[in-house]
Amino acid sequence: MIILKSPDEIQKIRKASRVVAEVIEGITPMVVPGVTTYDLDRRAAEIVKEKGSKPAFKGYRGFPAVLCLSVNEEVVHGIPSTKKVLKEGDIIGIDCGVIIDGFYGDSAKTLPVRKVDAESEKLLRVTRESLEKGIEQMVVGKRLHDISWAVQSHAESNGFSVVREFVGHGIGRSLHEDPQVPNFGNPNTGIRLTAGMVLAIEPMVNVGVKEVKILEDGWTAVTLDGKRSAHFEHTIALTENGYEILSKL
């Protein structure tokens, strides 16, 4: 069941989403060689608390941390660790969610650790553009899979593949609500987009094959071929006046 949000509810999601953006911005300067993913998670926890919010991921189905931090071939749900030390040339996906007043915000971006190779630069650019192209399809009366096709077609036309196992989602009083928002699909299919929908759109794009596997920790998803992956996400509200990116400063 898709739950449409009132302007007051969208305002609450906006508040939570802004904190998510502030958390990601707050730890971005720390993404340098020598830092551990645990260091990033610890600082994120401090910012979440300072903002009067609660982490959405910690404890969710048993996840142990505030952030999902996924390095290089890790697609999503990477667990922060004191043993995982960033080095120049890495890329790291930062996925954050918070709760304020019973409403959720969710966003992600993938950052370079200083200078990265040309292929990684292209991967980050194309994945970010795929998200932007998906968001542009958030128009009242269009169909859900117009978003999906916009993401898929841009990623694949640039020589990359799109992960199937993980998709975007509705968001509000729960972190994951209906509808699911795949990053692949046929245009002009799926439900009609309606004012009041709030969606988390989140392309996960791979350099190589689209297939992934889960590591023994039960969380970390990695590319099957060991090649790199990028992840970008925003929480977006659809109104009669158009879309609004809630998780953008």
matplotlib code that plots the C-alpha trace (Angstrom):
import matplotlib.pyplot as plt

x = [0.0, 1.4, 1.0, 0.6, 2.1, 0.5, 2.4, 3.0, 4.4, 6.6, 8.0, 8.9, 10.6, 12.4, 13.7, 15.1, 16.5, 18.3, 20.0, 21.1, 22.6, 24.4, 25.8, 27.2, 28.6, 30.1, 32.2, 33.2, 36.4, 37.4, 37.5, 41.3, 44.0, 44.6, 41.1, 39.2, 35.5, 35.0, 36.3, 33.7, 30.9, 31.9, 31.8, 28.5, 27.1, 28.2, 26.6, 23.3, 23.1, 24.1, 21.2, 18.6, 18.0, 18.4, 20.2, 17.9, 20.2, 21.7, 19.8, 17.7, 17.3, 20.5, 22.7, 25.5, 26.4, 25.1, 26.4, 26.6, 30.2, 31.0, 34.5, 35.5, 33.8, 31.4, 28.0, 26.0, 25.6, 29.3, 29.9, 32.3, 35.5, 38.7, 40.5, 39.2, 41.7, 41.1, 43.9, 44.4, 42.5, 39.7, 36.0, 33.6, 29.8, 28.3, 24.7, 23.0, 19.5, 18.0, 14.7, 13.2, 9.7, 8.9, 9.8, 12.8, 15.3, 17.7, 20.5, 23.8, 26.8, 30.0, 33.2, 36.7, 39.6, 41.7, 42.8, 41.1, 41.6, 39.7, 37.3, 36.3, 35.8, 33.5, 31.7, 31.0, 29.9, 27.6, 26.0, 25.3, 23.9, 21.7, 20.2, 19.5, 17.9, 15.7, 14.6, 13.7, 11.0, 9.2, 6.3, 2.6, 1.0, 4.2, 4.8, 7.1, 9.3, 10.0, 12.3, 13.7, 14.3, 16.0, 18.5, 19.2, 19.4, 21.9, 24.1, 24.1, 24.7, 27.9, 29.1, 28.1, 25.6, 22.8, 22.3, 19.0, 19.0, 18.7, 16.2, 14.8, 11.7, 9.0, 9.9, 8.0, 7.1, 9.0, 12.5, 11.2, 7.7, 5.9, 6.5, 9.8, 11.7, 13.9, 16.8, 15.8, 12.6, 10.5, 9.3, 5.5, 5.0, 4.3, 2.0, 1.1, 3.1, 0.9, 1.3, 2.1, 4.5, 7.9, 10.5, 14.1, 15.7, 19.1, 21.0, 23.8, 26.0, 28.8, 31.8, 31.5, 28.7, 25.4, 25.5, 26.4, 27.0, 26.7, 29.8, 29.9, 29.0, 25.5, 25.3, 28.1, 27.1, 30.0, 30.2, 30.5, 33.5, 35.3, 35.0, 34.0, 30.5, 29.0, 25.8, 23.9, 20.6, 18.2, 14.8, 12.4, 8.8, 6.4, 3.8, 1.4, 4.2, 6.8, 9.5, 11.6, 14.9, 14.5, 18.0, 19.9, 21.4]
y = [0.0, 3.4, 6.0, 9.5, 12.3, 15.5, 18.8, 18.5, 15.0, 16.1, 18.8, 16.2, 14.1, 17.2, 17.9, 14.3, 14.3, 17.6, 16.1, 13.2, 15.6, 17.4, 14.2, 13.2, 16.7, 16.7, 13.6, 14.3, 16.2, 13.1, 10.9, 10.9, 8.2, 6.7, 7.1, 4.0, 3.4, 3.1, 6.7, 7.9, 6.1, 7.4, 11.0, 10.4, 9.1, 12.3, 14.6, 12.6, 13.1, 16.8, 17.3, 15.8, 12.8, 9.0, 6.8, 4.8, 2.0, 1.0, -1.9, -2.1, -5.9, -6.2, -3.8, -2.7, 0.8, 4.3, 4.3, 1.8, 2.4, 0.5, 0.6, -0.1, -3.4, -3.2, -2.2, -1.5, -2.3, -2.3, -2.5, 0.1, -1.4, -0.3, -2.7, -1.0, 1.8, 4.1, 4.6, 7.1, 5.9, 4.2, 5.1, 4.9, 4.9, 6.7, 5.7, 7.4, 7.5, 9.2, 9.5, 12.7, 12.9, 9.4, 10.2, 9.0, 10.6, 8.6, 9.6, 8.3, 9.4, 7.8, 9.8, 9.5, 9.2, 12.0, 11.1, 8.1, 6.5, 7.7, 4.7, 5.4, 9.1, 8.1, 5.6, 8.3, 10.9, 8.5, 7.1, 10.6, 11.6, 8.4, 9.6, 13.0, 11.6, 9.4, 12.3, 14.3, 11.7, 12.5, 14.2, 13.8, 11.5, 9.7, 6.1, 4.6, 2.7, 5.9, 6.6, 3.1, 3.3, 6.7, 5.3, 2.1, 3.6, 6.3, 3.8, 1.2, 3.7, 4.6, 1.0, 0.2, -2.2, -1.7, -3.8, -5.7, -7.1, -3.7, -1.0, 2.3, 2.6, 4.8, 6.4, 8.1, 6.7, 3.6, 3.4, 1.2, 1.7, 0.8, 1.2, -0.4, 1.7, -0.5, 1.0, -1.0, -1.4, -0.4, 3.1, 3.8, 0.9, 0.8, 2.8, 6.4, 8.9, 10.9, 14.1, 13.1, 10.3, 10.4, 8.2, 7.3, 6.8, 5.1, 3.8, 1.3, 1.0, -1.4, -1.2, -4.9, -7.4, -6.5, -9.6, -9.3, -11.6, -11.2, -11.7, -13.9, -11.0, -11.3, -7.7, -6.5, -6.9, -7.0, -7.2, -10.8, -9.9, -7.8, -4.6, -1.3, 0.0, 3.4, 4.4, 7.7, 8.3, 11.1, 11.4, 13.2, 14.4, 14.8, 17.6, 19.3, 21.9, 19.3, 17.4, 18.5, 16.9, 16.8, 15.4, 18.2, 21.1]
z = [0.0, -1.0, 1.7, 0.3, 2.5, 3.6, 3.4, 7.2, 6.8, 4.0, 6.2, 8.8, 6.2, 4.9, 8.4, 8.7, 5.2, 5.8, 8.8, 6.7, 4.2, 7.0, 8.3, 4.9, 4.4, 7.9, 7.4, 3.8, 4.8, 6.7, 3.6, 3.2, 3.1, 6.6, 8.0, 8.9, 8.1, 11.9, 12.3, 9.8, 11.5, 15.0, 13.7, 12.0, 15.3, 17.0, 14.4, 14.4, 18.2, 18.0, 15.5, 17.9, 15.7, 15.9, 13.5, 11.2, 10.3, 13.7, 15.0, 11.8, 11.2, 13.4, 11.4, 13.8, 12.7, 12.0, 8.4, 5.6, 4.3, 1.1, -0.4, -4.0, -5.1, -2.1, -3.5, -0.4, 3.3, 4.1, 7.9, 9.4, 10.8, 12.5, 10.1, 6.9, 6.2, 3.2, 0.8, -2.1, -5.2, -3.3, -3.7, -0.7, -0.7, 2.3, 3.0, 5.9, 7.4, 10.4, 12.3, 13.6, 15.1, 13.8, 10.2, 8.1, 5.8, 3.6, 1.2, -0.1, -2.2, -3.4, -2.9, -4.2, -1.8, -3.3, -6.9, -8.5, -11.9, -15.0, -14.9, -11.3, -12.1, -14.9, -12.7, -10.1, -12.6, -14.5, -11.4, -10.1, -13.5, -13.5, -10.2, -11.6, -14.7, -12.6, -10.4, -13.5, -14.2, -10.9, -12.6, -11.7, -14.2, -15.4, -14.5, -11.9, -14.3, -16.3, -13.3, -13.6, -17.3, -17.1, -14.6, -16.5, -19.9, -18.9, -16.9, -19.7, -22.5, -20.7, -20.6, -17.0, -15.5, -12.9, -9.8, -9.7, -6.1, -4.4, -5.3, -4.2, -2.1, -0.6, 2.7, 5.5, 8.9, 7.9, 6.3, 3.5, 2.3, -1.0, -3.8, -4.6, -7.2, -9.4, -11.2, -14.3, -16.2, -19.2, -19.8, -19.6, -17.2, -13.5, -11.3, -12.0, -10.0, -7.7, -5.6, -2.1, -3.0, -1.3, -2.8, -2.1, -5.6, -5.4, -8.4, -7.7, -10.8, -11.5, -13.8, -14.7, -14.4, -12.6, -10.3, -6.7, -3.7, 0.1, 2.2, 5.3, 7.6, 6.2, 5.1, 2.8, -0.9, -3.4, -7.1, -8.4, -10.5, -8.0, -10.0, -8.6, -7.8, -7.0, -5.1, -5.0, -3.4, -2.6, -0.8, -3.1, -2.6, -5.4, -5.2, -7.6, -8.1, -9.1, -7.3, -4.4, -3.4, 0.4, 1.2, -0.5, 1.4]

ax = plt.figure().add_subplot(projection="3d")
ax.plot(x, y, z, "-o")
ax.set_aspect("equal")
plt.show()
